[in-house]
């Protein structure tokens, strides 16, 4: 027998039902599904000793609460707080060790990335620290980070590997994610294998690509450690040809695929992502018009990371062009130690609102439905509709807009 709970008298409930109906393209104000004095009914499920929200059973005005739910336990928000679908942070590098704050200060003082790398900094320093850290140490860091992410109203988080760059270290990082799932049953955590994040020192390009394809990927799949496989295709990193070899192998092994695309220079890797049916093409600071059209014609989501452009003082991705062309656009933090040490999705939303030219509806879709679609979870998450997962967030504000209007707010 199902157990139900209700939340009533929310200042507003934004369901996002219209965005879901349009499959994330061209979101408009009417698609937000804004309900004043709204209510939500959800079922519960048991996970160990805990009861957590399971499925959405009903959404609507508080005055219209169906009679069959009148006697269930209710929580009244007294018109003070809004409810939205739980946000989705669809691109993070959550698990790593080390501290690059000194490096960041040096870069702000005029040091170049090349100078920092020559002194042992950059991604190499994070790889060293991550390899040296124990799994328990990495898990402890990840727990603290997840707690902060969760405090902003995020319910789904993608976690990439990529700071191991060896079979042993990559597997060590990925094995932490199932333990995090047990600790945070109220969150959905997806795992992405990103061994192709960079080339490790002391290993030739050919040897490392062969290890990725022939050793790492089969081990990741055999141990059921990842949902997706990602690769960083850019100047100085992996080529489209190498990406094709890796992602075709990943798909053959049953993984979904994603691409870090067109960030530093245009390599037409966004178009490549669309060609191979990737869930998402991420970054896109240097995407071409042809790449924009390729994404618009495809099911591949354009995941934009304005926090990274902010950190790098780079020109932002052409969000307006992507939306107007018909591409689905998502926003994520890209939390990582080198170019966006930020766990606050709302803070990144502020940057997106100011510098990407996104409307309220487009921004809402970017952190809910389209972000869920970038992980292949749009049938379960991203909107508040009957039968979908009861991933809802009660905001500490009366209106959704305050979520990104209050820049860098601290959770209450």
C-alpha positions as CSV (number, residue, x, y, z in Angstrom):
1,X,0.0,0.0,0.0
2,X,1.3,3.4,-1.0
3,X,2.2,6.0,1.6
4,X,1.6,9.6,0.6
5,X,2.6,13.1,1.7
6,X,1.5,16.5,0.6
7,X,3.0,20.0,0.5
8,X,0.5,22.7,0.4
9,X,0.3,26.5,0.1
10,X,3.6,27.0,-1.7
11,X,3.9,30.5,-2.9
12,X,4.2,29.0,-6.3
13,X,4.9,25.7,-7.9
14,X,6.7,25.6,-11.3
15,X,6.1,22.3,-12.9
16,X,8.0,22.7,-16.2
17,X,5.3,20.5,-17.8
18,X,5.2,22.6,-21.0
19,X,9.0,22.3,-21.4
20,X,8.7,18.6,-21.1
21,X,5.9,18.5,-23.7
22,X,8.2,20.4,-26.1
23,X,11.1,18.2,-25.3
24,X,13.2,21.1,-24.2
25,X,13.3,23.1,-27.4
26,X,12.3,26.8,-27.5
27,X,11.1,27.2,-23.9
28,X,8.7,30.0,-23.3
29,X,7.1,31.6,-20.3
30,X,3.9,29.7,-20.6
31,X,5.8,26.4,-20.5
32,X,6.9,27.0,-16.9
33,X,3.6,25.8,-15.5
34,X,3.5,28.4,-12.8
35,X,0.9,27.6,-10.1
36,X,0.2,30.2,-7.5
37,X,-0.6,28.8,-4.0
38,X,0.4,25.5,-5.3
39,X,0.4,22.0,-3.8
40,X,2.3,18.7,-4.5
41,X,1.4,15.2,-3.5
42,X,4.0,12.5,-3.6
43,X,4.5,8.9,-2.6
44,X,7.2,7.6,-0.3
45,X,9.6,4.6,-0.6
46,X,11.8,2.9,2.0
47,X,15.6,2.9,1.5
48,X,17.1,1.2,4.5
49,X,15.7,2.9,7.6
50,X,14.7,6.0,5.7
51,X,11.5,7.1,3.9
52,X,12.2,9.3,0.9
53,X,10.1,10.8,-1.9
54,X,9.3,8.3,-4.7
55,X,6.9,9.5,-7.4
56,X,4.8,12.6,-8.1
57,X,1.1,11.7,-7.6
58,X,-0.6,15.1,-8.1
59,X,0.3,18.8,-8.7
60,X,-2.1,21.7,-8.7
61,X,-3.6,24.6,-6.8
62,X,-3.9,24.0,-3.1
63,X,-7.6,24.7,-3.3
64,X,-8.0,21.8,-5.7
65,X,-6.3,19.1,-3.7
66,X,-8.3,15.9,-4.5
67,X,-10.5,14.5,-1.7
68,X,-8.6,11.2,-1.6
69,X,-5.6,13.1,-0.3
70,X,-7.4,15.3,2.3
71,X,-6.4,13.0,5.2
72,X,-2.8,12.4,4.4
73,X,0.0,14.2,6.3
74,X,0.6,17.7,5.0
75,X,3.3,20.3,5.2
76,X,2.1,23.9,4.7
77,X,4.6,26.4,3.3
78,X,2.3,29.3,4.3
79,X,2.9,31.1,1.0
80,X,6.5,31.7,1.9
81,X,8.5,29.3,-0.3
82,X,8.4,28.1,-3.9
83,X,8.7,24.6,-5.3
84,X,10.5,23.7,-8.5
85,X,11.7,20.4,-10.0
86,X,15.0,19.3,-8.3
87,X,17.8,20.9,-10.3
88,X,20.3,18.7,-12.2
89,X,24.0,19.5,-12.2
90,X,24.9,17.6,-15.4
91,X,28.6,18.2,-15.6
92,X,30.9,18.0,-12.6
93,X,34.4,16.7,-11.8
94,X,33.5,16.1,-8.2
95,X,36.2,13.6,-7.1
96,X,39.7,14.8,-6.8
97,X,42.4,15.7,-4.3
98,X,44.8,18.6,-3.9
99,X,44.6,22.4,-3.7
100,X,45.2,24.7,-6.6
101,X,44.3,28.0,-4.9
102,X,48.0,29.2,-5.0
103,X,48.0,28.5,-8.7
104,X,44.8,30.4,-9.2
105,X,46.3,33.4,-7.4
106,X,49.4,33.2,-9.6
107,X,47.2,33.2,-12.7
108,X,45.3,36.2,-11.5
109,X,48.6,37.9,-10.9
110,X,49.6,37.4,-14.6
111,X,51.2,34.0,-14.7
112,X,50.3,32.0,-17.9
113,X,48.9,28.5,-17.9
114,X,52.1,27.3,-19.6
115,X,54.3,28.9,-16.9
116,X,52.2,27.2,-14.2
117,X,52.4,23.9,-15.9
118,X,56.2,24.2,-16.3
119,X,56.4,24.5,-12.5
120,X,54.4,21.3,-12.0
121,X,51.0,22.9,-11.7
122,X,47.8,22.5,-13.8
123,X,46.0,19.3,-14.3
124,X,49.2,17.3,-13.6
125,X,49.2,18.5,-9.9
126,X,45.6,17.3,-9.5
127,X,46.4,14.0,-11.0
128,X,49.4,13.5,-8.7
129,X,47.3,14.4,-5.6
130,X,44.4,12.2,-6.7
131,X,46.6,9.2,-7.3
132,X,48.3,9.7,-3.9
133,X,45.1,10.1,-2.0
134,X,43.4,7.0,-0.6
135,X,39.8,6.1,-1.6
136,X,38.7,7.0,1.9
137,X,40.2,10.4,1.6
138,X,38.6,11.0,-1.8
139,X,35.3,9.8,-0.5
140,X,35.4,12.2,2.4
141,X,36.1,15.1,0.1
142,X,33.2,14.1,-2.2
143,X,30.8,13.8,0.7
144,X,31.5,17.4,1.8
145,X,31.1,18.6,-1.8
146,X,27.8,16.7,-2.4
147,X,26.3,18.1,0.8
148,X,27.0,21.6,-0.4
149,X,25.6,20.9,-3.9
150,X,22.5,19.4,-2.4
151,X,22.0,22.5,-0.2
152,X,21.3,24.6,-3.3
153,X,18.3,22.5,-4.4
154,X,20.2,20.1,-6.7
155,X,18.8,16.5,-6.8
156,X,20.8,14.9,-9.6
157,X,24.5,15.2,-10.1
158,X,26.8,13.8,-12.8
159,X,30.2,12.8,-11.5
160,X,33.1,12.4,-13.9
161,X,36.4,10.6,-13.4
162,X,39.4,12.1,-15.2
163,X,42.0,13.0,-12.6
164,X,43.5,9.5,-12.4
165,X,44.7,9.0,-16.0
166,X,45.7,5.4,-15.2
167,X,43.7,2.3,-15.1
168,X,44.2,1.9,-11.3
169,X,43.5,5.5,-10.4
170,X,40.5,5.9,-12.7
171,X,38.9,2.8,-11.3
172,X,39.6,4.0,-7.8
173,X,37.7,7.2,-8.4
174,X,34.8,5.5,-10.1
175,X,34.4,2.9,-7.3
176,X,33.7,5.8,-4.9
177,X,30.4,6.7,-6.7
178,X,28.4,3.6,-5.7
179,X,29.4,4.3,-2.1
180,X,28.1,7.8,-2.4
181,X,24.8,6.5,-3.8
182,X,24.3,4.5,-0.6
183,X,25.1,7.5,1.5
184,X,22.8,9.9,-0.4
185,X,19.8,7.7,-1.5
186,X,17.7,10.9,-1.9
187,X,20.1,12.0,-4.8
188,X,20.6,10.5,-8.2
189,X,24.3,10.2,-9.0
190,X,25.4,9.3,-12.5
191,X,28.9,8.2,-13.3
192,X,30.9,9.2,-16.4
193,X,34.3,7.7,-17.3
194,X,36.6,10.5,-18.5
195,X,39.9,8.7,-18.7
196,X,40.3,10.7,-21.9
197,X,40.6,14.0,-20.0
198,X,44.3,14.6,-20.8
199,X,47.5,12.6,-21.5
200,X,49.4,11.5,-18.5
201,X,53.0,12.4,-18.2
202,X,55.5,9.7,-19.2
203,X,53.2,7.9,-21.5
204,X,53.0,8.2,-25.3
205,X,49.9,9.3,-27.0
206,X,49.5,6.0,-28.9
207,X,50.1,3.9,-25.8
208,X,47.6,5.8,-23.7
209,X,44.8,5.8,-26.4
210,X,45.3,2.0,-26.7
211,X,45.1,1.6,-22.9
212,X,41.9,3.7,-22.8
213,X,40.2,1.6,-25.6
214,X,41.6,-1.9,-24.8
215,X,42.1,-1.9,-21.0
216,X,40.3,0.9,-19.2
217,X,36.9,0.8,-21.0
218,X,36.5,-3.0,-20.7
219,X,37.3,-2.9,-17.0
220,X,34.9,0.0,-16.3
221,X,32.1,-1.8,-18.1
222,X,33.0,-5.2,-16.5
223,X,32.8,-3.7,-13.0
224,X,29.7,-1.7,-13.9
225,X,31.3,1.6,-12.8
226,X,29.9,4.1,-15.4
227,X,26.8,5.1,-17.2
228,X,28.6,7.1,-19.9
229,X,32.0,7.7,-21.5
230,X,33.3,11.2,-22.2
231,X,36.3,12.6,-24.0
232,X,38.0,16.0,-24.2
233,X,38.5,16.8,-27.9
234,X,40.4,19.9,-28.4
235,X,43.8,21.4,-29.5
236,X,46.5,19.8,-27.4
237,X,44.2,17.1,-26.2
238,X,42.4,14.3,-28.1
239,X,41.5,14.4,-31.8
240,X,38.2,13.6,-33.4
241,X,39.7,10.5,-34.9
242,X,40.7,9.3,-31.4
243,X,37.3,10.3,-30.1
244,X,35.6,8.2,-32.7
245,X,37.7,5.1,-31.8
246,X,37.0,5.5,-28.0
247,X,33.3,6.4,-28.2
248,X,32.5,3.7,-30.8
249,X,34.1,1.2,-28.4
250,X,32.1,2.7,-25.5
251,X,28.8,2.4,-27.4
252,X,29.6,-1.2,-28.4
253,X,30.1,-2.0,-24.7
254,X,26.8,-0.4,-23.8
255,X,27.8,3.0,-22.5
256,X,26.2,6.3,-23.5
257,X,28.6,8.9,-24.7
258,X,29.4,12.6,-24.2
259,X,32.0,15.0,-25.6
260,X,33.9,18.0,-24.2
261,X,33.7,20.0,-27.4
262,X,35.0,23.1,-29.1
263,X,36.2,24.8,-25.9
264,X,39.7,26.1,-26.7
265,X,39.5,26.1,-30.5
266,X,36.9,25.0,-33.0
267,X,37.6,21.3,-33.9
268,X,34.0,20.7,-35.1
269,X,33.7,18.3,-32.2
270,X,30.2,19.5,-31.5
271,X,29.1,18.3,-34.9
272,X,31.0,15.1,-34.2
273,X,29.1,14.7,-30.9
274,X,25.8,15.1,-32.8
275,X,27.0,12.6,-35.5
276,X,27.8,9.9,-32.9
277,X,24.5,10.4,-31.0
278,X,26.2,11.8,-27.9
279,X,23.9,12.7,-25.0
280,X,25.6,16.1,-24.8
281,X,28.3,18.3,-26.2
282,X,29.8,20.4,-23.4
283,X,31.6,23.8,-23.2
284,X,31.2,25.0,-26.9
285,X,33.0,28.4,-26.4
286,X,34.3,28.1,-30.0
287,X,31.4,26.3,-31.7
288,X,30.9,27.1,-35.3
289,X,27.6,27.9,-37.1
290,X,27.8,24.5,-38.6
291,X,28.2,23.0,-35.2
292,X,25.2,24.9,-33.9
293,X,23.0,23.7,-36.8
294,X,24.2,20.1,-36.2
295,X,23.1,20.2,-32.6
296,X,19.8,21.9,-33.5
297,X,19.1,19.0,-35.8
298,X,20.1,16.3,-33.3
299,X,19.1,15.0,-29.9
300,X,22.5,16.0,-28.4
301,X,22.1,18.6,-25.7
302,X,24.4,21.7,-25.7
303,X,25.7,21.9,-22.1
304,X,27.1,25.4,-21.4
305,X,29.4,26.1,-18.5
306,X,29.5,29.8,-17.9
307,X,31.4,29.5,-14.7
308,X,34.3,28.2,-16.6
309,X,34.3,31.1,-19.1
310,X,34.1,33.4,-16.1
311,X,37.1,31.9,-14.5
312,X,39.1,31.9,-17.7
313,X,37.9,35.5,-18.6
314,X,36.9,33.9,-22.0
315,X,34.1,34.8,-24.4
316,X,30.9,32.9,-23.4
317,X,29.3,30.3,-25.5
318,X,26.8,31.5,-28.1
319,X,23.7,30.5,-26.1
320,X,21.3,32.8,-27.9
321,X,22.3,31.3,-31.3
322,X,21.9,27.8,-30.0
323,X,18.4,28.4,-28.5
324,X,17.2,30.3,-31.5
325,X,18.4,27.5,-33.8
326,X,16.4,25.0,-31.9
327,X,19.1,23.3,-29.9
328,X,18.4,22.2,-26.3
329,X,20.6,24.1,-23.9
330,X,21.5,23.0,-20.4
331,X,23.6,24.9,-17.8
332,X,26.0,23.2,-15.3
333,X,28.7,24.2,-12.9
334,X,31.6,22.2,-14.3
335,X,32.9,22.0,-10.8
336,X,36.6,21.3,-11.1
337,X,39.9,22.4,-9.4
338,X,41.4,24.3,-12.3
339,X,38.8,26.4,-14.1
340,X,35.6,26.5,-11.9
341,X,36.0,25.8,-8.2
342,X,32.3,26.5,-7.7
343,X,29.6,24.1,-6.3
344,X,26.7,26.6,-6.5
345,X,24.5,26.0,-9.5
346,X,22.4,29.1,-8.7
347,X,25.6,31.3,-8.8
348,X,26.4,29.8,-12.3
349,X,22.7,30.6,-13.2
350,X,23.4,34.2,-12.4
351,X,26.3,34.3,-14.8
352,X,24.1,32.6,-17.4
353,X,21.3,35.1,-16.9
354,X,23.7,38.1,-17.2
355,X,26.0,37.0,-20.0
356,X,24.3,34.3,-22.0
357,X,21.2,36.2,-22.8
358,X,18.8,33.5,-21.6
359,X,15.2,34.2,-20.7
360,X,13.6,33.0,-17.4
361,X,12.0,30.1,-19.1
362,X,15.2,29.1,-21.0
363,X,17.2,29.3,-17.8
364,X,14.7,27.2,-15.9
365,X,14.8,24.6,-18.7
366,X,18.6,24.6,-18.6
367,X,18.9,23.4,-15.0
368,X,15.9,21.1,-15.0
369,X,14.5,19.2,-18.1
370,X,17.4,19.9,-20.5
371,X,20.0,19.1,-17.9
372,X,18.2,15.8,-17.2
373,X,18.1,15.1,-20.9
374,X,21.9,15.6,-21.1
375,X,22.1,12.6,-18.8
376,X,19.4,10.6,-20.5
377,X,17.0,11.0,-17.6
378,X,14.3,13.2,-19.0
379,X,11.6,10.5,-18.8
380,X,12.1,10.4,-15.0
381,X,13.3,13.9,-14.0
382,X,13.3,17.5,-15.0
383,X,9.6,18.4,-14.5
384,X,7.0,17.8,-11.8
385,X,4.4,15.6,-13.5
386,X,2.4,12.6,-12.3
387,X,4.5,9.4,-12.5
388,X,7.9,11.1,-12.6
389,X,10.4,11.0,-9.8
390,X,9.4,13.2,-6.8
391,X,12.6,15.2,-7.2
392,X,11.4,18.5,-6.0
393,X,13.2,21.4,-4.3
394,X,11.6,23.8,-1.8
395,X,13.4,27.1,-2.4
396,X,14.2,29.4,0.5
397,X,12.4,32.1,-1.6
398,X,8.9,33.0,-2.7
399,X,9.8,33.1,-6.4
400,X,12.0,31.0,-8.7
401,X,13.7,34.2,-10.0
402,X,15.2,34.9,-6.6
403,X,17.3,31.7,-7.0
404,X,19.6,33.5,-9.4
405,X,18.8,37.1,-8.6
406,X,20.4,36.7,-5.2
407,X,24.0,36.3,-6.4
408,X,26.0,33.7,-4.4
409,X,23.4,33.3,-1.7
410,X,24.2,31.0,1.2
411,X,21.7,28.2,2.0
412,X,19.7,28.8,5.1
